[in-house]
Amino acid sequence: MKIKLILSILFFIIFVTPVQSAIIRGGITFSVSEARKISFHNIPYKIPTDSFYNFRKFKKDFGVKYTKTLFSDNTFCITPKNSMYTYYYSEQGNLWLIQTKIAQNKYSKYARYNTDGLLDSVILDVGNNEQFVFDVNKKLVAHWIGKNGYDENGELFGTRD
C-alpha cells in the first residue's frame, strides 16, 4: 500500500507538468524618429485665431458643456462637447494653447497653436494611453504613458488626472 502511494506521488511529480499561460499584448510600437516623421506630415503651421476670441480667458460658464483635465503644475485644459478644439489655460485662467485634431487613422494626431495661431507643438496619440509630444523644431518634449509624463531622457516630469 505504501509503495502504491509512493509510486502514485512519483508519477504525478514526474509526468504531470504545471500548466502556465501568458497574456500576449499586441499593438503598434513607435520609435521616437518614426513618431516624429508621422507627427509632422501635412501639419499646417498657422491657423486663423478669430474663432478663439471667446476662449481667451477661462470662464466657468462658456455656454457649452466641456470636460476639464488638470495637470500637476496647476494648468488645465478644457474640451467643449462636440468640438474639435481643446483649450489650454495657465494657472490664472489665461489661454495659452489651442489644440486641434488633424488626423485619425491607426493613431490620432493633434496640432497645438499659440494664441497668435502659430504652430507650437504636435502630439501623436498611438493608443493605449501613450502620446508623443514634439515642439515646433521637432524636438521630443514629452512622452506620456498613462498619467505620467517623461522627458527626452526618460525622466518623470509630471502627471495628469
Phi and psi in radians as a Rosetta constraint file:
Dihedral C 1 N 2 CA 2 C 2 CIRCULARHARMONIC -1.097 0.35
Dihedral N 2 CA 2 C 2 N 3 CIRCULARHARMONIC -0.652 0.35
Dihedral C 2 N 3 CA 3 C 3 CIRCULARHARMONIC -1.158 0.35
Dihedral N 3 CA 3 C 3 N 4 CIRCULARHARMONIC -0.713 0.35
Dihedral C 3 N 4 CA 4 C 4 CIRCULARHARMONIC -1.098 0.35
Dihedral N 4 CA 4 C 4 N 5 CIRCULARHARMONIC -0.726 0.35
Dihedral C 4 N 5 CA 5 C 5 CIRCULARHARMONIC -1.134 0.35
Dihedral N 5 CA 5 C 5 N 6 CIRCULARHARMONIC -0.778 0.35
Dihedral C 5 N 6 CA 6 C 6 CIRCULARHARMONIC -1.138 0.35
Dihedral N 6 CA 6 C 6 N 7 CIRCULARHARMONIC -0.740 0.35
Dihedral C 6 N 7 CA 7 C 7 CIRCULARHARMONIC -1.135 0.35
Dihedral N 7 CA 7 C 7 N 8 CIRCULARHARMONIC -0.684 0.35
Dihedral C 7 N 8 CA 8 C 8 CIRCULARHARMONIC -1.092 0.35
Dihedral N 8 CA 8 C 8 N 9 CIRCULARHARMONIC -0.788 0.35
Dihedral C 8 N 9 CA 9 C 9 CIRCULARHARMONIC -1.114 0.35
Dihedral N 9 CA 9 C 9 N 10 CIRCULARHARMONIC -0.767 0.35
Dihedral C 9 N 10 CA 10 C 10 CIRCULARHARMONIC -1.066 0.35
Dihedral N 10 CA 10 C 10 N 11 CIRCULARHARMONIC -0.728 0.35
Dihedral C 10 N 11 CA 11 C 11 CIRCULARHARMONIC -0.995 0.35
Dihedral N 11 CA 11 C 11 N 12 CIRCULARHARMONIC -0.836 0.35
Dihedral C 11 N 12 CA 12 C 12 CIRCULARHARMONIC -1.147 0.35
Dihedral N 12 CA 12 C 12 N 13 CIRCULARHARMONIC -0.663 0.35
Dihedral C 12 N 13 CA 13 C 13 CIRCULARHARMONIC -1.175 0.35
Dihedral N 13 CA 13 C 13 N 14 CIRCULARHARMONIC -0.732 0.35
Dihedral C 13 N 14 CA 14 C 14 CIRCULARHARMONIC -1.405 0.35
Dihedral N 14 CA 14 C 14 N 15 CIRCULARHARMONIC -0.773 0.35
Dihedral C 14 N 15 CA 15 C 15 CIRCULARHARMONIC -1.744 0.35
Dihedral N 15 CA 15 C 15 N 16 CIRCULARHARMONIC -0.292 0.35
Dihedral C 15 N 16 CA 16 C 16 CIRCULARHARMONIC -1.752 0.35
Dihedral N 16 CA 16 C 16 N 17 CIRCULARHARMONIC 1.951 0.35
Dihedral C 16 N 17 CA 17 C 17 CIRCULARHARMONIC -1.704 0.35
Dihedral N 17 CA 17 C 17 N 18 CIRCULARHARMONIC 2.544 0.35
Dihedral C 17 N 18 CA 18 C 18 CIRCULARHARMONIC -1.140 0.35
Dihedral N 18 CA 18 C 18 N 19 CIRCULARHARMONIC 2.526 0.35
Dihedral C 18 N 19 CA 19 C 19 CIRCULARHARMONIC -1.637 0.35
Dihedral N 19 CA 19 C 19 N 20 CIRCULARHARMONIC 2.278 0.35
Dihedral C 19 N 20 CA 20 C 20 CIRCULARHARMONIC -2.120 0.35
Dihedral N 20 CA 20 C 20 N 21 CIRCULARHARMONIC 2.635 0.35
Dihedral C 20 N 21 CA 21 C 21 CIRCULARHARMONIC -2.330 0.35
Dihedral N 21 CA 21 C 21 N 22 CIRCULARHARMONIC 2.752 0.35
Dihedral C 21 N 22 CA 22 C 22 CIRCULARHARMONIC -2.386 0.35
Dihedral N 22 CA 22 C 22 N 23 CIRCULARHARMONIC 2.520 0.35
Dihedral C 22 N 23 CA 23 C 23 CIRCULARHARMONIC -1.682 0.35
Dihedral N 23 CA 23 C 23 N 24 CIRCULARHARMONIC 2.178 0.35
Dihedral C 23 N 24 CA 24 C 24 CIRCULARHARMONIC -1.758 0.35
Dihedral N 24 CA 24 C 24 N 25 CIRCULARHARMONIC 2.156 0.35
Dihedral C 24 N 25 CA 25 C 25 CIRCULARHARMONIC -1.850 0.35
Dihedral N 25 CA 25 C 25 N 26 CIRCULARHARMONIC 2.177 0.35
Dihedral C 25 N 26 CA 26 C 26 CIRCULARHARMONIC -1.721 0.35
Dihedral N 26 CA 26 C 26 N 27 CIRCULARHARMONIC 3.045 0.35
Dihedral C 26 N 27 CA 27 C 27 CIRCULARHARMONIC 2.623 0.35
Dihedral N 27 CA 27 C 27 N 28 CIRCULARHARMONIC 3.051 0.35
Dihedral C 27 N 28 CA 28 C 28 CIRCULARHARMONIC -1.653 0.35
Dihedral N 28 CA 28 C 28 N 29 CIRCULARHARMONIC 2.316 0.35
Dihedral C 28 N 29 CA 29 C 29 CIRCULARHARMONIC -1.968 0.35
Dihedral N 29 CA 29 C 29 N 30 CIRCULARHARMONIC 2.294 0.35
Dihedral C 29 N 30 CA 30 C 30 CIRCULARHARMONIC -2.021 0.35
Dihedral N 30 CA 30 C 30 N 31 CIRCULARHARMONIC 2.448 0.35
Dihedral C 30 N 31 CA 31 C 31 CIRCULARHARMONIC -1.472 0.35
Dihedral N 31 CA 31 C 31 N 32 CIRCULARHARMONIC 2.885 0.35
Dihedral C 31 N 32 CA 32 C 32 CIRCULARHARMONIC -1.084 0.35
Dihedral N 32 CA 32 C 32 N 33 CIRCULARHARMONIC -0.706 0.35
Dihedral C 32 N 33 CA 33 C 33 CIRCULARHARMONIC -1.174 0.35
Dihedral N 33 CA 33 C 33 N 34 CIRCULARHARMONIC -0.658 0.35
Dihedral C 33 N 34 CA 34 C 34 CIRCULARHARMONIC -1.155 0.35
Dihedral N 34 CA 34 C 34 N 35 CIRCULARHARMONIC -0.760 0.35
Dihedral C 34 N 35 CA 35 C 35 CIRCULARHARMONIC -1.088 0.35
Dihedral N 35 CA 35 C 35 N 36 CIRCULARHARMONIC -0.694 0.35
Dihedral C 35 N 36 CA 36 C 36 CIRCULARHARMONIC -1.087 0.35
Dihedral N 36 CA 36 C 36 N 37 CIRCULARHARMONIC -0.815 0.35
Dihedral C 36 N 37 CA 37 C 37 CIRCULARHARMONIC -1.076 0.35
Dihedral N 37 CA 37 C 37 N 38 CIRCULARHARMONIC -0.809 0.35
Dihedral C 37 N 38 CA 38 C 38 CIRCULARHARMONIC -1.150 0.35
Dihedral N 38 CA 38 C 38 N 39 CIRCULARHARMONIC -0.697 0.35
Dihedral C 38 N 39 CA 39 C 39 CIRCULARHARMONIC -1.054 0.35
Dihedral N 39 CA 39 C 39 N 40 CIRCULARHARMONIC -0.728 0.35
Dihedral C 39 N 40 CA 40 C 40 CIRCULARHARMONIC -1.647 0.35
Dihedral N 40 CA 40 C 40 N 41 CIRCULARHARMONIC 0.037 0.35
Dihedral C 40 N 41 CA 41 C 41 CIRCULARHARMONIC -1.253 0.35
Dihedral N 41 CA 41 C 41 N 42 CIRCULARHARMONIC 2.127 0.35
Dihedral C 41 N 42 CA 42 C 42 CIRCULARHARMONIC 1.028 0.35
Dihedral N 42 CA 42 C 42 N 43 CIRCULARHARMONIC 0.753 0.35
Dihedral C 42 N 43 CA 43 C 43 CIRCULARHARMONIC -1.727 0.35
Dihedral N 43 CA 43 C 43 N 44 CIRCULARHARMONIC 2.191 0.35
Dihedral C 43 N 44 CA 44 C 44 CIRCULARHARMONIC -1.251 0.35
Dihedral N 44 CA 44 C 44 N 45 CIRCULARHARMONIC 2.372 0.35
Dihedral C 44 N 45 CA 45 C 45 CIRCULARHARMONIC -1.590 0.35
Dihedral N 45 CA 45 C 45 N 46 CIRCULARHARMONIC -0.097 0.35
Dihedral C 45 N 46 CA 46 C 46 CIRCULARHARMONIC -2.616 0.35
Dihedral N 46 CA 46 C 46 N 47 CIRCULARHARMONIC 2.476 0.35
Dihedral C 46 N 47 CA 47 C 47 CIRCULARHARMONIC -2.302 0.35
Dihedral N 47 CA 47 C 47 N 48 CIRCULARHARMONIC 2.716 0.35
Dihedral C 47 N 48 CA 48 C 48 CIRCULARHARMONIC -1.241 0.35
Dihedral N 48 CA 48 C 48 N 49 CIRCULARHARMONIC 2.552 0.35
Dihedral C 48 N 49 CA 49 C 49 CIRCULARHARMONIC -1.904 0.35
Dihedral N 49 CA 49 C 49 N 50 CIRCULARHARMONIC -0.085 0.35
Dihedral C 49 N 50 CA 50 C 50 CIRCULARHARMONIC -1.046 0.35
Dihedral N 50 CA 50 C 50 N 51 CIRCULARHARMONIC -0.523 0.35
Dihedral C 50 N 51 CA 51 C 51 CIRCULARHARMONIC -1.333 0.35
Dihedral N 51 CA 51 C 51 N 52 CIRCULARHARMONIC -0.153 0.35
Dihedral C 51 N 52 CA 52 C 52 CIRCULARHARMONIC -1.746 0.35
Dihedral N 52 CA 52 C 52 N 53 CIRCULARHARMONIC 0.051 0.35
Dihedral C 52 N 53 CA 53 C 53 CIRCULARHARMONIC -0.959 0.35
Dihedral N 53 CA 53 C 53 N 54 CIRCULARHARMONIC -0.763 0.35
Dihedral C 53 N 54 CA 54 C 54 CIRCULARHARMONIC -1.187 0.35
Dihedral N 54 CA 54 C 54 N 55 CIRCULARHARMONIC -0.254 0.35
Dihedral C 54 N 55 CA 55 C 55 CIRCULARHARMONIC -1.791 0.35
Dihedral N 55 CA 55 C 55 N 56 CIRCULARHARMONIC 0.158 0.35
Dihedral C 55 N 56 CA 56 C 56 CIRCULARHARMONIC -1.109 0.35
Dihedral N 56 CA 56 C 56 N 57 CIRCULARHARMONIC -0.540 0.35
Dihedral C 56 N 57 CA 57 C 57 CIRCULARHARMONIC -2.184 0.35
Dihedral N 57 CA 57 C 57 N 58 CIRCULARHARMONIC 2.298 0.35
Dihedral C 57 N 58 CA 58 C 58 CIRCULARHARMONIC -1.187 0.35
Dihedral N 58 CA 58 C 58 N 59 CIRCULARHARMONIC 2.268 0.35
Dihedral C 58 N 59 CA 59 C 59 CIRCULARHARMONIC -2.214 0.35
Dihedral N 59 CA 59 C 59 N 60 CIRCULARHARMONIC 2.407 0.35
Dihedral C 59 N 60 CA 60 C 60 CIRCULARHARMONIC -1.067 0.35
Dihedral N 60 CA 60 C 60 N 61 CIRCULARHARMONIC -0.483 0.35
Dihedral C 60 N 61 CA 61 C 61 CIRCULARHARMONIC -2.113 0.35
Dihedral N 61 CA 61 C 61 N 62 CIRCULARHARMONIC 1.646 0.35
Dihedral C 61 N 62 CA 62 C 62 CIRCULARHARMONIC -1.503 0.35
Dihedral N 62 CA 62 C 62 N 63 CIRCULARHARMONIC -0.008 0.35
Dihedral C 62 N 63 CA 63 C 63 CIRCULARHARMONIC 1.478 0.35
Dihedral N 63 CA 63 C 63 N 64 CIRCULARHARMONIC 0.114 0.35
Dihedral C 63 N 64 CA 64 C 64 CIRCULARHARMONIC -2.373 0.35
Dihedral N 64 CA 64 C 64 N 65 CIRCULARHARMONIC 2.667 0.35
Dihedral C 64 N 65 CA 65 C 65 CIRCULARHARMONIC -1.418 0.35
Dihedral N 65 CA 65 C 65 N 66 CIRCULARHARMONIC 2.535 0.35
Dihedral C 65 N 66 CA 66 C 66 CIRCULARHARMONIC -2.615 0.35
Dihedral N 66 CA 66 C 66 N 67 CIRCULARHARMONIC 2.806 0.35
Dihedral C 66 N 67 CA 67 C 67 CIRCULARHARMONIC -1.786 0.35
Dihedral N 67 CA 67 C 67 N 68 CIRCULARHARMONIC 2.567 0.35
Dihedral C 67 N 68 CA 68 C 68 CIRCULARHARMONIC -2.143 0.35
Dihedral N 68 CA 68 C 68 N 69 CIRCULARHARMONIC 2.348 0.35
Dihedral C 68 N 69 CA 69 C 69 CIRCULARHARMONIC -2.057 0.35
Dihedral N 69 CA 69 C 69 N 70 CIRCULARHARMONIC 2.233 0.35
Dihedral C 69 N 70 CA 70 C 70 CIRCULARHARMONIC -1.767 0.35
Dihedral N 70 CA 70 C 70 N 71 CIRCULARHARMONIC 2.484 0.35
Dihedral C 70 N 71 CA 71 C 71 CIRCULARHARMONIC -1.968 0.35
Dihedral N 71 CA 71 C 71 N 72 CIRCULARHARMONIC 2.768 0.35
Dihedral C 71 N 72 CA 72 C 72 CIRCULARHARMONIC -1.155 0.35
Dihedral N 72 CA 72 C 72 N 73 CIRCULARHARMONIC -0.315 0.35
Dihedral C 72 N 73 CA 73 C 73 CIRCULARHARMONIC -1.617 0.35
Dihedral N 73 CA 73 C 73 N 74 CIRCULARHARMONIC 0.278 0.35
Dihedral C 73 N 74 CA 74 C 74 CIRCULARHARMONIC 1.270 0.35
Dihedral N 74 CA 74 C 74 N 75 CIRCULARHARMONIC 0.123 0.35
Dihedral C 74 N 75 CA 75 C 75 CIRCULARHARMONIC -1.475 0.35
Dihedral N 75 CA 75 C 75 N 76 CIRCULARHARMONIC 2.943 0.35
Dihedral C 75 N 76 CA 76 C 76 CIRCULARHARMONIC -2.721 0.35
Dihedral N 76 CA 76 C 76 N 77 CIRCULARHARMONIC 2.911 0.35
Dihedral C 76 N 77 CA 77 C 77 CIRCULARHARMONIC -2.379 0.35
Dihedral N 77 CA 77 C 77 N 78 CIRCULARHARMONIC 2.708 0.35
Dihedral C 77 N 78 CA 78 C 78 CIRCULARHARMONIC -2.214 0.35
Dihedral N 78 CA 78 C 78 N 79 CIRCULARHARMONIC 2.557 0.35
Dihedral C 78 N 79 CA 79 C 79 CIRCULARHARMONIC -2.194 0.35
Dihedral N 79 CA 79 C 79 N 80 CIRCULARHARMONIC 1.880 0.35
Dihedral C 79 N 80 CA 80 C 80 CIRCULARHARMONIC -1.085 0.35
Dihedral N 80 CA 80 C 80 N 81 CIRCULARHARMONIC 2.522 0.35
Dihedral C 80 N 81 CA 81 C 81 CIRCULARHARMONIC -1.052 0.35
Dihedral N 81 CA 81 C 81 N 82 CIRCULARHARMONIC 2.414 0.35
Dihedral C 81 N 82 CA 82 C 82 CIRCULARHARMONIC 1.051 0.35
Dihedral N 82 CA 82 C 82 N 83 CIRCULARHARMONIC 0.585 0.35
Dihedral C 82 N 83 CA 83 C 83 CIRCULARHARMONIC -2.087 0.35
Dihedral N 83 CA 83 C 83 N 84 CIRCULARHARMONIC 2.589 0.35
Dihedral C 83 N 84 CA 84 C 84 CIRCULARHARMONIC -1.583 0.35
Dihedral N 84 CA 84 C 84 N 85 CIRCULARHARMONIC 0.028 0.35
Dihedral C 84 N 85 CA 85 C 85 CIRCULARHARMONIC -1.925 0.35
Dihedral N 85 CA 85 C 85 N 86 CIRCULARHARMONIC 2.608 0.35
Dihedral C 85 N 86 CA 86 C 86 CIRCULARHARMONIC -2.195 0.35
Dihedral N 86 CA 86 C 86 N 87 CIRCULARHARMONIC 2.405 0.35
Dihedral C 86 N 87 CA 87 C 87 CIRCULARHARMONIC -1.973 0.35
Dihedral N 87 CA 87 C 87 N 88 CIRCULARHARMONIC 2.218 0.35
Dihedral C 87 N 88 CA 88 C 88 CIRCULARHARMONIC -1.806 0.35
Dihedral N 88 CA 88 C 88 N 89 CIRCULARHARMONIC 2.349 0.35
Dihedral C 88 N 89 CA 89 C 89 CIRCULARHARMONIC -2.171 0.35
Dihedral N 89 CA 89 C 89 N 90 CIRCULARHARMONIC 2.621 0.35
Dihedral C 89 N 90 CA 90 C 90 CIRCULARHARMONIC -1.291 0.35
Dihedral N 90 CA 90 C 90 N 91 CIRCULARHARMONIC 3.068 0.35
Dihedral C 90 N 91 CA 91 C 91 CIRCULARHARMONIC -1.033 0.35
Dihedral N 91 CA 91 C 91 N 92 CIRCULARHARMONIC -0.533 0.35
Dihedral C 91 N 92 CA 92 C 92 CIRCULARHARMONIC -1.502 0.35
Dihedral N 92 CA 92 C 92 N 93 CIRCULARHARMONIC -0.028 0.35
Dihedral C 92 N 93 CA 93 C 93 CIRCULARHARMONIC 1.574 0.35
Dihedral N 93 CA 93 C 93 N 94 CIRCULARHARMONIC 0.318 0.35
Dihedral C 93 N 94 CA 94 C 94 CIRCULARHARMONIC -1.637 0.35
Dihedral N 94 CA 94 C 94 N 95 CIRCULARHARMONIC 2.328 0.35
Dihedral C 94 N 95 CA 95 C 95 CIRCULARHARMONIC -1.130 0.35
Dihedral N 95 CA 95 C 95 N 96 CIRCULARHARMONIC 2.317 0.35
Dihedral C 95 N 96 CA 96 C 96 CIRCULARHARMONIC -2.293 0.35
Dihedral N 96 CA 96 C 96 N 97 CIRCULARHARMONIC -0.299 0.35
Dihedral C 96 N 97 CA 97 C 97 CIRCULARHARMONIC -2.530 0.35
Dihedral N 97 CA 97 C 97 N 98 CIRCULARHARMONIC 2.552 0.35
Dihedral C 97 N 98 CA 98 C 98 CIRCULARHARMONIC -2.118 0.35
Dihedral N 98 CA 98 C 98 N 99 CIRCULARHARMONIC 2.199 0.35
Dihedral C 98 N 99 CA 99 C 99 CIRCULARHARMONIC -1.977 0.35
Dihedral N 99 CA 99 C 99 N 100 CIRCULARHARMONIC 2.420 0.35
Dihedral C 99 N 100 CA 100 C 100 CIRCULARHARMONIC -2.331 0.35
Dihedral N 100 CA 100 C 100 N 101 CIRCULARHARMONIC 2.587 0.35
Dihedral C 100 N 101 CA 101 C 101 CIRCULARHARMONIC -1.401 0.35
Dihedral N 101 CA 101 C 101 N 102 CIRCULARHARMONIC 2.272 0.35
Dihedral C 101 N 102 CA 102 C 102 CIRCULARHARMONIC -1.767 0.35
Dihedral N 102 CA 102 C 102 N 103 CIRCULARHARMONIC -0.754 0.35
Dihedral C 102 N 103 CA 103 C 103 CIRCULARHARMONIC -2.645 0.35
Dihedral N 103 CA 103 C 103 N 104 CIRCULARHARMONIC 2.695 0.35
Dihedral C 103 N 104 CA 104 C 104 CIRCULARHARMONIC -2.564 0.35
Dihedral N 104 CA 104 C 104 N 105 CIRCULARHARMONIC 1.862 0.35
Dihedral C 104 N 105 CA 105 C 105 CIRCULARHARMONIC -2.212 0.35
Dihedral N 105 CA 105 C 105 N 106 CIRCULARHARMONIC -1.922 0.35
Dihedral C 105 N 106 CA 106 C 106 CIRCULARHARMONIC -1.276 0.35
Dihedral N 106 CA 106 C 106 N 107 CIRCULARHARMONIC -0.306 0.35
Dihedral C 106 N 107 CA 107 C 107 CIRCULARHARMONIC -2.580 0.35
Dihedral N 107 CA 107 C 107 N 108 CIRCULARHARMONIC 2.958 0.35
Dihedral C 107 N 108 CA 108 C 108 CIRCULARHARMONIC -1.938 0.35
Dihedral N 108 CA 108 C 108 N 109 CIRCULARHARMONIC 2.522 0.35
Dihedral C 108 N 109 CA 109 C 109 CIRCULARHARMONIC -2.216 0.35
Dihedral N 109 CA 109 C 109 N 110 CIRCULARHARMONIC 2.341 0.35
Dihedral C 109 N 110 CA 110 C 110 CIRCULARHARMONIC -2.248 0.35
Dihedral N 110 CA 110 C 110 N 111 CIRCULARHARMONIC 2.517 0.35
Dihedral C 110 N 111 CA 111 C 111 CIRCULARHARMONIC -2.009 0.35
Dihedral N 111 CA 111 C 111 N 112 CIRCULARHARMONIC 2.414 0.35
Dihedral C 111 N 112 CA 112 C 112 CIRCULARHARMONIC -1.944 0.35
Dihedral N 112 CA 112 C 112 N 113 CIRCULARHARMONIC 2.377 0.35
Dihedral C 112 N 113 CA 113 C 113 CIRCULARHARMONIC -2.164 0.35
Dihedral N 113 CA 113 C 113 N 114 CIRCULARHARMONIC 2.563 0.35
Dihedral C 113 N 114 CA 114 C 114 CIRCULARHARMONIC -1.347 0.35
Dihedral N 114 CA 114 C 114 N 115 CIRCULARHARMONIC 3.135 0.35
Dihedral C 114 N 115 CA 115 C 115 CIRCULARHARMONIC -1.212 0.35
Dihedral N 115 CA 115 C 115 N 116 CIRCULARHARMONIC -0.180 0.35
Dihedral C 115 N 116 CA 116 C 116 CIRCULARHARMONIC -1.605 0.35
Dihedral N 116 CA 116 C 116 N 117 CIRCULARHARMONIC 0.005 0.35
Dihedral C 116 N 117 CA 117 C 117 CIRCULARHARMONIC 1.477 0.35
Dihedral N 117 CA 117 C 117 N 118 CIRCULARHARMONIC 0.189 0.35
Dihedral C 117 N 118 CA 118 C 118 CIRCULARHARMONIC -1.629 0.35
Dihedral N 118 CA 118 C 118 N 119 CIRCULARHARMONIC 2.471 0.35
Dihedral C 118 N 119 CA 119 C 119 CIRCULARHARMONIC -0.989 0.35
Dihedral N 119 CA 119 C 119 N 120 CIRCULARHARMONIC 2.276 0.35
Dihedral C 119 N 120 CA 120 C 120 CIRCULARHARMONIC -1.909 0.35
Dihedral N 120 CA 120 C 120 N 121 CIRCULARHARMONIC -0.773 0.35
Dihedral C 120 N 121 CA 121 C 121 CIRCULARHARMONIC -2.836 0.35
Dihedral N 121 CA 121 C 121 N 122 CIRCULARHARMONIC 2.908 0.35
Dihedral C 121 N 122 CA 122 C 122 CIRCULARHARMONIC -2.282 0.35
Dihedral N 122 CA 122 C 122 N 123 CIRCULARHARMONIC 2.437 0.35
Dihedral C 122 N 123 CA 123 C 123 CIRCULARHARMONIC -2.083 0.35
Dihedral N 123 CA 123 C 123 N 124 CIRCULARHARMONIC 2.319 0.35
Dihedral C 123 N 124 CA 124 C 124 CIRCULARHARMONIC -1.984 0.35
Dihedral N 124 CA 124 C 124 N 125 CIRCULARHARMONIC 1.999 0.35
Dihedral C 124 N 125 CA 125 C 125 CIRCULARHARMONIC -1.709 0.35
Dihedral N 125 CA 125 C 125 N 126 CIRCULARHARMONIC 1.927 0.35
Dihedral C 125 N 126 CA 126 C 126 CIRCULARHARMONIC -1.677 0.35
Dihedral N 126 CA 126 C 126 N 127 CIRCULARHARMONIC 0.147 0.35
Dihedral C 126 N 127 CA 127 C 127 CIRCULARHARMONIC 1.577 0.35
Dihedral N 127 CA 127 C 127 N 128 CIRCULARHARMONIC 3.098 0.35
Dihedral C 127 N 128 CA 128 C 128 CIRCULARHARMONIC 0.910 0.35
Dihedral N 128 CA 128 C 128 N 129 CIRCULARHARMONIC 0.637 0.35
Dihedral C 128 N 129 CA 129 C 129 CIRCULARHARMONIC 1.007 0.35
Dihedral N 129 CA 129 C 129 N 130 CIRCULARHARMONIC 0.709 0.35
Dihedral C 129 N 130 CA 130 C 130 CIRCULARHARMONIC -2.230 0.35
Dihedral N 130 CA 130 C 130 N 131 CIRCULARHARMONIC 2.223 0.35
Dihedral C 130 N 131 CA 131 C 131 CIRCULARHARMONIC -2.360 0.35
Dihedral N 131 CA 131 C 131 N 132 CIRCULARHARMONIC 2.543 0.35
Dihedral C 131 N 132 CA 132 C 132 CIRCULARHARMONIC -1.889 0.35
Dihedral N 132 CA 132 C 132 N 133 CIRCULARHARMONIC 2.355 0.35
Dihedral C 132 N 133 CA 133 C 133 CIRCULARHARMONIC -2.104 0.35
Dihedral N 133 CA 133 C 133 N 134 CIRCULARHARMONIC 2.187 0.35
Dihedral C 133 N 134 CA 134 C 134 CIRCULARHARMONIC -2.076 0.35
Dihedral N 134 CA 134 C 134 N 135 CIRCULARHARMONIC 2.511 0.35
Dihedral C 134 N 135 CA 135 C 135 CIRCULARHARMONIC -1.409 0.35
Dihedral N 135 CA 135 C 135 N 136 CIRCULARHARMONIC 3.122 0.35
Dihedral C 135 N 136 CA 136 C 136 CIRCULARHARMONIC -1.094 0.35
Dihedral N 136 CA 136 C 136 N 137 CIRCULARHARMONIC -0.400 0.35
Dihedral C 136 N 137 CA 137 C 137 CIRCULARHARMONIC -1.567 0.35
Dihedral N 137 CA 137 C 137 N 138 CIRCULARHARMONIC 0.187 0.35
Dihedral C 137 N 138 CA 138 C 138 CIRCULARHARMONIC 1.230 0.35
Dihedral N 138 CA 138 C 138 N 139 CIRCULARHARMONIC 0.366 0.35
Dihedral C 138 N 139 CA 139 C 139 CIRCULARHARMONIC -1.547 0.35
Dihedral N 139 CA 139 C 139 N 140 CIRCULARHARMONIC 2.390 0.35
Dihedral C 139 N 140 CA 140 C 140 CIRCULARHARMONIC -1.159 0.35
Dihedral N 140 CA 140 C 140 N 141 CIRCULARHARMONIC 2.105 0.35
Dihedral C 140 N 141 CA 141 C 141 CIRCULARHARMONIC -1.714 0.35
Dihedral N 141 CA 141 C 141 N 142 CIRCULARHARMONIC -0.706 0.35
Dihedral C 141 N 142 CA 142 C 142 CIRCULARHARMONIC -2.669 0.35
Dihedral N 142 CA 142 C 142 N 143 CIRCULARHARMONIC 2.590 0.35
Dihedral C 142 N 143 CA 143 C 143 CIRCULARHARMONIC -2.207 0.35
Dihedral N 143 CA 143 C 143 N 144 CIRCULARHARMONIC 1.799 0.35
Dihedral C 143 N 144 CA 144 C 144 CIRCULARHARMONIC -1.537 0.35
Dihedral N 144 CA 144 C 144 N 145 CIRCULARHARMONIC 2.222 0.35
Dihedral C 144 N 145 CA 145 C 145 CIRCULARHARMONIC -2.197 0.35
Dihedral N 145 CA 145 C 145 N 146 CIRCULARHARMONIC 1.898 0.35
Dihedral C 145 N 146 CA 146 C 146 CIRCULARHARMONIC 1.131 0.35
Dihedral N 146 CA 146 C 146 N 147 CIRCULARHARMONIC -2.242 0.35
Dihedral C 146 N 147 CA 147 C 147 CIRCULARHARMONIC -1.589 0.35
Dihedral N 147 CA 147 C 147 N 148 CIRCULARHARMONIC -0.005 0.35
Dihedral C 147 N 148 CA 148 C 148 CIRCULARHARMONIC -1.855 0.35
Dihedral N 148 CA 148 C 148 N 149 CIRCULARHARMONIC 2.401 0.35
Dihedral C 148 N 149 CA 149 C 149 CIRCULARHARMONIC -1.901 0.35
Dihedral N 149 CA 149 C 149 N 150 CIRCULARHARMONIC 2.271 0.35
Dihedral C 149 N 150 CA 150 C 150 CIRCULARHARMONIC -2.052 0.35
Dihedral N 150 CA 150 C 150 N 151 CIRCULARHARMONIC 2.535 0.35
Dihedral C 150 N 151 CA 151 C 151 CIRCULARHARMONIC -1.475 0.35
Dihedral N 151 CA 151 C 151 N 152 CIRCULARHARMONIC -3.041 0.35
Dihedral C 151 N 152 CA 152 C 152 CIRCULARHARMONIC -1.134 0.35
Dihedral N 152 CA 152 C 152 N 153 CIRCULARHARMONIC -0.301 0.35
Dihedral C 152 N 153 CA 153 C 153 CIRCULARHARMONIC -1.653 0.35
Dihedral N 153 CA 153 C 153 N 154 CIRCULARHARMONIC 0.052 0.35
Dihedral C 153 N 154 CA 154 C 154 CIRCULARHARMONIC 1.429 0.35
Dihedral N 154 CA 154 C 154 N 155 CIRCULARHARMONIC 0.212 0.35
Dihedral C 154 N 155 CA 155 C 155 CIRCULARHARMONIC -1.554 0.35
Dihedral N 155 CA 155 C 155 N 156 CIRCULARHARMONIC 2.369 0.35
Dihedral C 155 N 156 CA 156 C 156 CIRCULARHARMONIC -1.141 0.35
Dihedral N 156 CA 156 C 156 N 157 CIRCULARHARMONIC 2.217 0.35
Dihedral C 156 N 157 CA 157 C 157 CIRCULARHARMONIC -2.071 0.35
Dihedral N 157 CA 157 C 157 N 158 CIRCULARHARMONIC -0.275 0.35
Dihedral C 157 N 158 CA 158 C 158 CIRCULARHARMONIC -3.073 0.35
Dihedral N 158 CA 158 C 158 N 159 CIRCULARHARMONIC 3.022 0.35
Dihedral C 158 N 159 CA 159 C 159 CIRCULARHARMONIC -2.328 0.35
Dihedral N 159 CA 159 C 159 N 160 CIRCULARHARMONIC 2.921 0.35
Dihedral C 159 N 160 CA 160 C 160 CIRCULARHARMONIC -2.478 0.35
Dihedral N 160 CA 160 C 160 N 161 CIRCULARHARMONIC 2.706 0.35
